[in-house]
Amino acid sequence: MTDAPQTLRDRLEGAGLQAIELLTVALGLRLGLYVALRDEPATALTLARRAGIGERYAREWLEQQAVAGFLTHADGLFGLPDEHARALLDAEDPTFVGGTPRTSAATAAMLDVVVEAYRSGAGVSFGAYGPEFRAGLGSNNRREYANHLGTWMAAIPDLRSPARIADVGCGEGWSSLALAAAFATAAVDGIDLDESSVFAARRHAAERGLADRVSFHLRDAADPGLAGRYDLVCAFETIHDMGDPIGALRAMRGLRAADGTVLVVDERCGDRFDPAAADERERYMYGYSVLHCLPVSVGDAPTPEQSAATGTCMRASVFTDYALAAGFESVDVLDIEHEQWRFYCLT
Ligand SMILES: C[S@@+](CC[C@H](N)C(=O)[O-])C[C@H]1O[C@@H](n2cnc3c(N)ncnc32)[C@H](O)[C@@H]1O
């Protein structure tokens, strides 16, 4: 017997449940409710006092979280299982997913702005998505860099301990800091066009005592005036967001020292648009493309018409065309398993 096909109503009602529960997690993160529950279970009154929120609100949220299966409930006390605490609060834990509710809520809050952008054809700046989007995205990526960046570096052919590294489109700087950890004597320069990201990145470097080796610069990655000679020039999950990806790749080529390596990490999507073959990852990318990455890349150019307007699903063939147009001779995809990203080595 085959399963009856899921109707659109079933599908959207299921999605609605997931979406509303995701927003309640974002609420709990924003208010510090999971942090307040981490060490000890609580009643509504205790949570309200610990987190500084109204008791009636605390009770409703606790009951909802227990019903959703995010919290335990016994004898009037609500508790946060260790596994959930790590996934929501420990940004370098391999199971961390605490950035997802934050970026989702911040994206939903941008709907009016995105509606207007679709009508006018104008773009939206990355910064307009706000601190929750920026920090949420950065924290999920931080998990990847903290846990896997060393393995990725080992897979790059002929990469000998680089003395100078550039990290283009570095965001809050988590990849730059992971690069500094992987190469203990390297000097790392992060470049990003979003002022708040650069400020946050500088703060993270200072908090980790790495400000002497890791610097962050407010610059356009496509600026032909970018100067320097780097043994490793990287761009992590940023080229598809850029209005001028060819200009940025050309600048990266110019920053590379004679024997230097250029690494671009970007979305691993299918080879072509094929709705029947698209997996959940590609559906997720398209969702973010519609609501964030495309408007941002349109906004990252002097006029909307001048933007490459790539979208999140930057196919390998599209990226290769960009790299060749920027003056690279070849693009190799490294043999690195990653569910979300593809690793391009450019020569
Ligand atoms: C998806 S975020 C990724 C950030 C970071 N690489 C990470 O992995 O967390 C894309 C970043 O690209 C930056 N960006 C977009 N266009 C840029 C440009 N023209 N020059 C420099 N940075 C740019 C944005 O400000 C944003 O920080």
The ligand as a Tripos MOL2 file, in Angstrom:
@<TRIPOS>MOLECULE
LIG
   27    29     1     0     0
SMALL
NO_CHARGES

@<TRIPOS>ATOM
      1 C1         26.4800   34.9910    4.2570 C.3       1 LIG1
      2 S1         27.5520   36.1640    4.9810 S.3       1 LIG1
      3 C2         28.9720   35.1560    5.3370 C.3       1 LIG1
      4 C3         29.8930   35.7630    6.3320 C.3       1 LIG1
      5 C4         31.0930   34.9120    6.7270 C.3       1 LIG1
      6 N1         31.9600   34.6220    5.5970 N.3       1 LIG1
      7 C5         30.6710   33.6340    7.3840 C.2       1 LIG1
      8 O1         30.9560   32.5640    6.8490 O.co2     1 LIG1
      9 O2         30.0500   33.6860    8.4640 O.co2     1 LIG1
     10 C6         28.0530   37.1150    3.5990 C.3       1 LIG1
     11 C7         29.0030   38.2470    3.9720 C.3       1 LIG1
     12 O3         29.4650   38.8470    2.7510 O.3       1 LIG1
     13 C8         29.6170   40.2200    3.0030 C.3       1 LIG1
     14 N2         29.6710   40.9350    1.7150 N.ar      1 LIG1
     15 C9         28.6990   41.0040    0.7780 C.ar      1 LIG1
     16 N3         29.1090   41.7750   -0.2540 N.ar      1 LIG1
     17 C10        30.3730   42.1890    0.0450 C.ar      1 LIG1
     18 C11        31.3420   42.9870   -0.6280 C.ar      1 LIG1
     19 N4         31.0810   43.5150   -1.8180 N.pl3     1 LIG1
     20 N5         32.5240   43.1870   -0.0390 N.ar      1 LIG1
     21 C12        32.8050   42.6450    1.1730 C.ar      1 LIG1
     22 N6         31.9350   41.8780    1.8580 N.ar      1 LIG1
     23 C13        30.7310   41.6520    1.3020 C.ar      1 LIG1
     24 C14        28.4130   40.5640    3.8530 C.3       1 LIG1
     25 O4         28.5690   41.8020    4.5050 O.3       1 LIG1
     26 C15        28.3730   39.3550    4.7790 C.3       1 LIG1
     27 O5         29.1250   39.5820    5.9380 O.3       1 LIG1
@<TRIPOS>BOND
     1     1     2 1
     2     2     3 1
     3     2    10 1
     4     3     4 1
     5     4     5 1
     6     5     6 1
     7     5     7 1
     8     7     8 2
     9     7     9 1
    10    10    11 1
    11    11    12 1
    12    11    26 1
    13    12    13 1
    14    13    14 1
    15    13    24 1
    16    14    15 ar
    17    14    23 ar
    18    15    16 ar
    19    16    17 ar
    20    17    18 ar
    21    17    23 ar
    22    18    19 1
    23    18    20 ar
    24    20    21 ar
    25    21    22 ar
    26    22    23 ar
    27    24    25 1
    28    24    26 1
    29    26    27 1
@<TRIPOS>SUBSTRUCTURE
     1 LIG1         1 GROUP 0 **** ****
